[in-house]
Amino acid sequence: MIKTMEQSERDAILAVADLMLTAAKTAPKGSGRDTVVAAVVTGEDKDKLRDAMLEFGRECGEDFIIRDAGNVDNSECVVLIGCISTPFGLGDCHMCGFENCGAMKKAGTNCVFNVTDLGIAVGSAVSVAADHRIDNRVMYSAGKGALRLGIFPEDIKIIWGIPLSAGAKSIYYDRNPGAVLR
C-alpha cells in the first residue's frame, strides 16, 4: 500500500481534532465543574456549517463572516467547543455584572465561570493543534453558525469554531477581507 501525503495530512488533521477535544475536556476549570462540550464537524455537516455562516454573514452584512465561511469550506474539519449556560450559584459573586445568579439567568447571559472555562478549553485545544503543526484559527463566525444549526443542546449559548487545515501555507493568515464567497 502507498499512502499519499494528502491522505496522511487528512488522517493527521482528524487525529489532532480528537486530541483537541480531549484537551478541551481536560483543561483546568475555575470551579472544578465541567460545563465544556465539544464536537468535530466534517463532510456534509461541515458544508451545512459553511452555509449557515454564509447566511449569517449576508444577513448582517459582514464580509469577514463570509470570508470565514470560505476558510471553513477549504478546511478538513471544524472543532466546535462550547459551554453549558449554567449559573455557578454563588450568592455574592457579581463577576458577571449582575446582582446574583438568578438575575444573570433572567437576563439570558452567561456565568463568568462558564465563559472563563470555555476560554481555557479553547486555548488548550489550539495549543494541541499548534504542537502538531496543524493550521487553525479560532472563529466566532463558525461558532455562530453552529448555534444556528443547533449542533449542541439549547442550553449552550456560546460556541467557538476552530477549522483545521494542513498545507504549505496556512489558509487562515494573510486573509484578504475582499476574497469572500458570494
C-alpha positions in Angstrom: 0.0 0.0 0.0 1.1 3.5 -0.8 -0.3 6.3 1.3 -0.1 9.7 -0.3 0.8 12.9 1.5 -2.8 14.2 1.1 -4.1 11.0 2.8 -1.6 11.4 5.7 -2.5 15.1 6.1 -6.2 14.2 6.4 -5.6 11.4 8.8 -3.3 13.7 10.9 -5.8 16.5 11.0 -8.6 14.2 12.2 -6.4 12.6 14.8 -5.4 16.0 16.1 -9.1 17.1 16.2 -9.7 14.2 18.5 -6.8 15.2 20.7 -8.1 18.8 20.7 -11.5 17.6 22.1 -9.6 15.7 24.8 -7.5 18.8 25.6 -10.7 20.9 25.9 -12.3 18.3 28.2 -9.3 18.0 30.5 -8.5 21.8 30.6 -8.4 23.3 34.1 -11.8 24.5 35.3 -12.2 27.6 37.5 -14.6 25.7 39.8 -13.9 22.1 39.0 -17.4 21.8 37.4 -17.4 20.6 33.8 -19.5 22.8 31.5 -17.4 22.3 28.4 -18.8 20.4 25.3 -17.0 19.8 22.1 -17.5 18.1 18.7 -15.8 17.7 15.3 -17.7 18.6 12.1 -16.7 17.0 8.8 -18.2 16.3 5.4 -21.8 17.3 4.7 -22.2 18.7 8.2 -19.2 20.9 7.6 -20.9 22.1 4.4 -24.1 22.9 6.4 -22.0 24.9 8.8 -20.4 26.8 5.9 -23.9 27.5 4.5 -25.1 28.7 7.9 -22.1 31.0 8.2 -22.7 32.4 4.7 -26.4 33.1 5.5 -25.5 34.8 8.7 -22.7 36.9 7.0 -25.1 38.0 4.4 -27.8 38.9 6.9 -25.6 41.1 9.0 -23.5 42.4 6.0 -20.2 41.3 7.4 -17.6 40.3 4.9 -15.3 38.7 7.5 -18.0 36.1 8.2 -18.4 35.3 4.6 -14.6 35.1 4.3 -14.5 32.7 7.3 -17.1 30.5 5.6 -14.7 30.2 2.7 -12.0 29.1 5.2 -14.3 26.5 6.6 -15.1 25.3 3.1 -11.3 24.8 2.5 -10.7 23.1 5.8 -10.7 19.4 6.5 -12.9 19.7 9.6 -14.0 22.2 12.3 -13.7 21.6 16.0 -16.5 23.2 18.0 -16.2 24.0 21.7 -19.0 25.5 23.7 -20.1 25.8 27.3 -23.3 25.0 29.1 -25.0 28.1 30.3 -25.4 27.3 34.0 -25.1 29.7 36.9 -22.4 28.8 39.4 -24.6 29.6 42.3 -22.5 31.9 44.4 -24.7 34.3 46.3 -22.3 37.3 46.3 -20.1 36.8 43.2 -21.2 39.7 41.0 -18.4 38.9 38.5 -20.9 38.8 35.6 -22.1 42.2 36.4 -25.5 41.1 37.8 -26.7 41.2 41.4 -26.9 37.4 41.6 -27.1 34.2 39.5 -30.9 34.5 39.2 -30.7 38.0 37.7 -27.9 36.8 35.4 -30.0 33.8 34.2 -33.1 36.0 33.8 -31.1 38.4 31.6 -30.1 35.4 29.4 -26.4 35.9 29.8 -23.6 33.5 30.9 -21.8 32.8 34.1 -18.3 34.2 34.2 -17.0 30.8 35.4 -18.5 29.1 32.3 -17.1 31.6 29.9 -13.6 31.5 31.5 -13.6 27.7 31.5 -14.5 27.9 27.8 -11.6 30.2 27.0 -9.2 27.9 28.8 -10.6 24.9 26.9 -10.2 26.7 23.6 -6.6 27.7 24.4 -5.8 24.1 25.4 -7.3 22.8 22.2 -5.5 25.2 19.9 -2.2 24.5 21.6 -2.6 20.9 20.7 -3.1 21.9 17.0 -0.1 24.1 17.2 2.1 21.4 18.8 1.2 19.1 15.9 1.7 21.8 13.2 -1.9 21.8 12.1 -3.1 25.2 10.9 -6.1 26.6 12.8 -8.0 29.8 13.6 -10.5 30.4 16.4 -13.7 31.7 14.8 -16.6 33.4 16.4 -18.4 33.1 13.0 -18.1 29.3 12.9 -19.5 29.1 16.5 -22.4 31.3 15.5 -23.1 29.1 12.5 -23.1 26.0 14.9 -25.5 27.8 17.2 -27.9 28.5 14.2 -27.7 24.8 13.3 -28.5 23.6 16.8 -25.5 21.3 16.8 -25.4 21.4 20.6 -28.3 21.4 23.0 -30.1 24.8 23.5 -28.6 25.4 27.0 -25.3 26.1 25.2 -25.2 29.8 24.2 -21.6 30.3 23.3 -19.6 28.2 20.8 -16.2 28.9 19.2 -15.3 27.1 16.0 -11.8 26.1 15.1 -11.3 25.0 11.4 -8.2 22.8 10.8 -6.1 22.6 7.7 -2.6 21.5 6.7 -0.8 22.9 3.7 2.4 24.6 2.5 0.9 27.9 3.8 -1.8 28.5 6.3 -5.1 29.5 4.7 -6.0 31.4 7.9 -3.4 34.1 7.7 -2.9 36.9 5.2 -6.6 36.6 4.6 -8.0 39.1 2.1 -11.3 40.6 3.5 -12.4 41.1 -0.1 -11.9 37.5 -1.0 -15.3 36.2 0.1 -17.8 33.6 -1.0 -20.9 35.0 -2.7 
